[in-house]
Amino acid sequence: MTWLAALSATLIVLEYVLKIWAVGTVPENRRPASSSAWLLLILFVPLLGFPLYWLIGSPWVRGRRHEVQSRANQLLAEANEHLPMLPAGVDILPGLASVVRMNRRLTSLPCVTGADEGLYGDTGEFFAALAEAIDAAEHHAHIEFYIVSRDASTEAVFQAMFRAVARGVQVRLLLDHLGSRKYPGRKEMEQALTDGGVDWHHMMPIDPLRRRWRRPDLRNHRKLLVVDAETGFVGSHNLIGDAYGSAANERAGRRWKDLSMRVSGDVVTSLQSVFLTDWFTETGERLDAATYLLDHPDLEPGDRANILQVVPSGPGFPTEPNLRMFTALVSLATEKISITSPYFVPDESLLAAITSAAYRGVHVELFVGEKADQFLVGHAQRSYYRALLTAGVVIQLYPAPTVLHGKYLTIDDAVGVIGSSNMDYRSFGLTYEVMMMGFGGDLVARLQANDEQYRAACRELTLQEWDQQRWHQRYLDNVCRLTSALM
């Protein structure tokens, strides 16, 4: 046998050994759709599948970041262990109480009271509110966004940060490294932050020259602001103009339409807890809990006062708290469900819960953009439309060129959830997210009123229209659906 033949035989044996290994290894701690997608790629295109799996295939954070994140989660649990499951005297339906208990067990954060201080669907008004809150800061402003860019729209927020530092306020800023990297003027912005005295750091940094390497598909997608442990913001806005720094978007009239909320009360302490754990994870600095985690008087539920529970999630939480919460709440519905998500690629459990709700007579309404801004996710989302329409789900398409980017849902007239998480595989397992669940006050009604605004602009997609899609469009949708499960 020649050396070439021997090498060829060795490679064939090695390929089959690796494939057999993959069949018994890839499915561990992974949902079936994801396992199938990875195995198909590995078995049919091994030269691509194996390197890609070793690069981004693990569903969890490993190494030093895993250890730091575990310690941060432990600190979060210790800081909140003395708090009760619910504020004293709060009555709650048994089914919803079980969701509260699950969220607490998975994230260590309790249900607390908080006041609705405003809902922001207009990006300019949201940035003005951020600037106003930072200008009122006396001790600290903690800012965390997936995308941070300095442009004409966000300049007011940057100037507010600089003014706060000048009067002695501690301003801390976290921004995702890859999330913010591609936008114009990044280096100048970061230098201005340094010169202005802002204590800023990248989240999930990738810098091989400084031995800082992270899986590029794991990102921190959270969006929040906490001022003096008294005022908090959470929602879907990034800190960038609604055209996302693109002249082409400006010319096309493409704008991102978001929804965020301002709150006060004890729920701000929960948002602060999320920021402190992320700060510790990225910097190693443990900020003093007695200084930053304040206990506020409980509010009597009703009107602006809600019972609220912050639910962080991400690769540091392998139990996928956001997915479990979404699925559990959908299963509780008896009358109506409304979901708004820019990227709707549910896993098997969530899809089954949504379609089952529709089959048992619950009015289910899904608000999505007519055209997504991301090719793969947009087509993967479309692959679910027939199953949803067949079950009786009403799909409302927000007209292009607007990108509907809000992330919230309501269940009956009982509970609402708002935050940064999409309903797709990335948000369930690959990106750090934060949601806020609320009931007992005006949150649900406020979100439902926002639905009315969206509904007035949308058009309903019918099953008859969908069945007229051409075969090659359906084929592309299904291929993209398969690739979306590669996590």
N, C-alpha and C positions, 0 to 999 in steps of 0.2 A: 504494500500500500504506500503510495506516495504521501509526502507531507501535506500536500494540498487536499488529498482525499481524507486524510486523518483529521485535518483541521475542519473540513466540511462536516464530517461525521460528528466531531466534538461539538460544533456549533448547533447541529440539529438536536443532539441529545440535551445540550444546555437549554435550548429553546423550550423543549418539551418539559424539562424539569421545572423551569421557571413558570410555564403555563400551569402545570399541576400545582405548584406552590401558590400561584395567584388564585386558583379556584378555591383553595381552602383558607386563604388569608384575606383577600379583598373584602368578602362579605362581613367580616368581623366588625361589630358596632356600626354598621352602615345600613341604611334603608335599602329595600330590594331594588328600587329603580336605579339608585346610584351604583349598587353592586353590578347590576346587569350592564349598565353603560360602561363601567370600567372594564369588566370582563370582555365585552365585545371589542373594545378598543385594543386590549392586550392580546386577545386571541387572534384577531384578524389583522391588526397592524402592530405587531410587537415592537418594531423599531421605534415607533412613536409612543406606543402605550406604556412600555416599561419605564423609559426616562421620565415621561410625564407623570406617571404614578409616583415614582420616587421623589419627584420635585414637589408635587402638590397633592398627592393622593391621600395622605393621612388626614382623617377627619378631625384630628385634635391638635392643639398646640403642644409642642414637645420641647425638651431641653430647658435652658435657663428660663425662657419666657413662661414655660409651663409652671416651673417652680415659683417664679415671682407672682404669676397670676393666682396660683393656689394660695400663696401667702396673702395676697390682696383680698381674695374672697374670704379668707379666715378673719382678716381684720374687719371686713364688712360685717361678718356674722357676730364678732365680738362687740362691735359698736352698737348693734341693734338687738342683742339677745335679751336685754332687760325690758324691751317694749312688748306690750300685749299684741295678740293677733289682730284685734280690732279696737278702736277707741271705746271707752266705757259707754254702755247704754245703747249701742248701735244694734238695731234689728236688721237681719239679713236673711234672705231666702236660703234654704239649706243647700240648694244646688250651687248658688253663687258662693256660699261660705266654703264649699269644698274647693272651688277655684282659688279663693284667697289663701286657703291652707296650702294648696299645691304651690302657688307662687312664692309663699313665704319659705316653704321647705327647699325650693330650688334656688332661691336668690337671697334668702336671709332678710328680705325687706318686708316690713309689716304694712298693714293698711292703716292709714292715718287720715286726719282731716286736712283740708286745704281749700283755699278760696280761688274761684275763677276770676282772674283779673283782666281777662281779655283774650279773644280769639283773633288771630291774624291770618287773613287770606291774601292780603296785599303785601308784596315784598317790601315796598317802600315804607309802609306803615310799620312793618315788623322791624326793619332796621332802625327806624326812628324811635321805636319803643326800647330796643336794645341800648341805643345811645342815651336815651333818657334815664334808663335804669343805671347804667354805668356812671353817668354824671351825678347820680344821687348816692353813689357808693361812698362809704366812710372808712371801711376797713379793707375789703377785698372784692375783687371781681374774678370769678372763675369761668373761663370761656372754653368751650370744646366743640369743634365742628370738623366734620369730615373734609369739607372744602373751605379754605380761607383764601380770599383773593382781595387785593386792594384795588378798588375801582371807584367810579363816580358814585355808584349806589352805596357802597360800604364805607366810603370815606368818613361819614359821620360817626360810625362805630369806631374806626381807628382813632379819630381825633378825640373821642370820648375816652378811649383807653389812655392816650397820651396825657390828657388833662388829669385823669385819675392818678396816674403815676406821679405827676408833678405836685399833686397835693398830698402825697404820702400814702395813697392806696396801693395795696399789693395786687397787681394784675397778673394773673397766670393764664396762659393760653396753650391749648393743645390742638394741633392740627394734623390730620393724617398726611403722611409723607407723600405717598403716591397719589392720594386723592387731590392734593393741592398742587402737585408738581407741574402739571402741564399748562397752567394758566399764566397769562402774560404778566411780566413784572414780578415774578416770584422772588428772585434774589434781592431785588430792590425793596420789596415788602419786608422780607425777613431782616434786612439790614436796618430798615426804619423801625421795626419792632425792637431790635436790640438797642439802637440809639435812643429810642423812646423809653427805655427802661422796663419794657414788658418782659416778664419771665416766660419765654415760650419754648416749646419742645415739639419735635415731630412724634407722632404716634406711629408705631409699627415701622420704624425707619429701615431703609435699605441702603446701605453704604458699605460695600465690600472693602473699600480702601481703609476704612476704620473698623473693620471686622464686625460690622453690623449688618447681618443678613437675616431676612425674614422671608417666609413664604410669600411671594408677591400677591397671591390670591387672598390672603388673610388681611383684612383691613379693619380700621375702626371707623364706623359709619355713624356714630352718635352725633347728635346736635343738641347742645344744652348750654345754658348760662345760669350761673348762680351769683347773686350780689348780696354781700353781707349776711349770708345764710337767711335772708328774709324774703328775697324775690327770686323766682326761678322761671326759666323758659324751657320748653321742650316741644319738639315737633319735627317737621320735615325740611325746613329751610336750611340751606347751606349759607355760609357767609360769603356770598358772591351775587352779583347782579342777576336778574331773572333771565338774561340772555346768555348767561354762563360764559362771559368773556369772549364771545364769538361774533365777529362782524357778519359772518354768513347767517347766523341766527337773527341778528338785528335786521338784515335785509329781508329775510324770509318771514319776519314777524313771529319767530318762534320764541316763546316765553315759557318758563317753568312756573306752574301754578301750585303753590304750596299751602300748608296749613300748620300753624304753630300756636301754642297756648302759653299764656303768662299765668303764674300761680303764686300764692303766698301761703303761709302756714307751715305745718309740720311736713307737708309733702316736699318742701324745699330741702329739708334735711335729708330726705331720701335721694333727691337729685344730687345733693352735695356728696353723699356717700359714694355715688357712682363716679363723680369727678375725682374724689380723693383716691379711690382704688386705681383709676386710670393714671392719675398723677404718680402714685407710688410705683405702678408697673413701669412707667416710662422713665422716671427719674431716680427711683430708689428712695425718694424723700417721703417720710411718713409725717404728714401734717397733723397737728394736734387736734384730736377729736373734741376735746373740751372747748376749743376755740371755734371750730368750724361746724360742729354738729350740735345745733341748738335745739332745745325743746320748747315748742310754742304751745300756747293754750289751745286745747281742743275747741273746735267750732261746732256749733249745733247744725247738723245737716239740713239743707234746704236752701232754695234760691242759689246764691253764688257759692255757698259752702257745700263741698262734696266730700265723700269718702274716697280716698285715692290711694292707689298702690303702684309704686314704680317697679317695673319689671325689666332689669337688664338681661341681656343674653349675648351669646357669641361663642367662639371656640374655647373660651375659658370656662364656659358652662356647658359641658358635654351633654346635659339633659335637655337642651333646646327649650328653654322656658317660654320663649315667644310662641313657638309652634304649638306647644302643649296648651298654652293659654288660649290661643285662637281656636284650636280644635274643641277644647272643653266648652268655651263660650258658645260656639256655633251649635254644639249639641244641646245646649240648654234652651235654645230659642223655641218659642211656641207660636209666635205671631209674625215677626219680621226680622230680617237681617239686612244690614246695609254695609257693604265693604267698598272702600276706596283704596286702590293700590296701583302704582304705576307699573309694577312688574308682578304679574300674577302667575306664578308657576308653582302651584301647591303640590305637596307630597301626597301620597296615597291616602293617608289618614284624613288630612284636611279636605281633600277633594271629596272623599266619601262622606264626611260630615256635612259639607255644604250641599251636595246633591241629595243626601238623605233628608236634610231639612226641607228642601224643596219638594221632594216626593211625599213628605208627610204633611204638606199643606202650608208650610211657612213661606211667606213672601220674601224671596231672596233677591236682592238687587246688588249688582256689581258695577261700580263706576271705574272705567279704565280709559286710557287715551285711545283715540282713533288710530294713532300711529305712534309707536314707541320710539324713543330716541336711541335705543340699543337694538342692533339687528338681531342677535341670537335670542335675547330674552323676548323681544317683541314677537318673533315668529314662534318661539316655544309657547308663549302665552296664548297665541291664536289656536294652538293645537288642542286646547282644552274647551274651546267655545262650543263645539257640538255636544259634548257630554253635558255641559252646563245648560245649554238651551233645551236639550231633550228632557232634562229633569225639570225644566220650568223656571230656571234662573233668568231674571231679567238683566240683560247686559246693556248698560248705558255707555255709549261711546262719546267721549269728550272730543269735540272737533279739532283736527289739526289746523294750524301748526302748533297750537298750545300743547305743551307736555304736562299732563295732569300728574302731579308729583306728590300730592297729599297722601298720608298713610294713616287711615283711621277706620274704625268700624263701630257699629252700634248693634245691640241685641235687644229686640222688643223695645220697650220704653224704659228698660231697666239698667243697662250698663253700656258704657262707651270706652273705647281705647284709642289713644292717639300717641304718635311718636315718630321714630325714625325707621321702623322695620317694614320692609316690603314683605309680600307673601310669596317668597321664592326661596329656592334652595340656598342661595348665597346668604340671605338674611337669617335663615334658620341655623346655619352651621358655620359659615365662613367669615361673617362680618360681625363686629361688636355693635349691638343695637341697644336702644332704650325705649320702652313704651310706658305709658301711664294709663292704668285702668281706673275708671271712676264710676260712682253711682251715688244715689241719694240726694243729688243737688241738680244743678242746671246743665251739667256737661252733656248729657245725652240729648237734651232738647237743642243745645247750641250746635252740636254736630249734625243733628237732623235738619236744622235750619240751613246749615251749609249744604246738605244734600239737595235741598230745594233749589238753591242757586245753581248747583251743578246740573240738576235735572232739567232746568229751564234751558240750559245751553246744549244739552246732549241730544243725541238721537238714539232710539232703541234699535238694537241689532236683532233681527228675527231669524228663526230657524230656516225659513224659506230663503231669505237672502244668503244665509251662510251656506246652504246646500248648493248654491250656484257658484261657489268658489271653484276655480279650475284645479285639475288634478295636480299640476305641478306646484301650485301654491300649497295645497295640502301636504304634498311630499316634502317641501322645504320646511313647513311648520313642524312636521313629525321628526325630521332629522335634527332640527334645532332643539326640539323637546328632549331628544336623546342626549345631546351634548350638554344641556342644562343640568343634567343629573350627575355630571362628572365632578363629584366632590367627595 
